[in-house]
């Protein structure tokens, strides 16, 4: 299992988002469900990173992302679009 992503954080108004960027090509954003974090996608990343670019995000308040204030579905969608 060769897992060497490009890792980054993005500071936003409501949170600091942690994400990993794997592979090259057409980007695919992988978003985890509640109450998990981006690690849930490890097997998928391992299988698909040679075929496309995979961006794995930790939503605000989960994994290595923090959150500041109230979150809504709209604010989460904005954060995903920004990443």
Secondary structure by P-SEA (a helix, b strand, c coil): ccccccccccccccbbbbbccccccbbbbbbbccccccccaaaaaaaccccbbbbbbbccccccbbbcccccaaaaaaaaaac
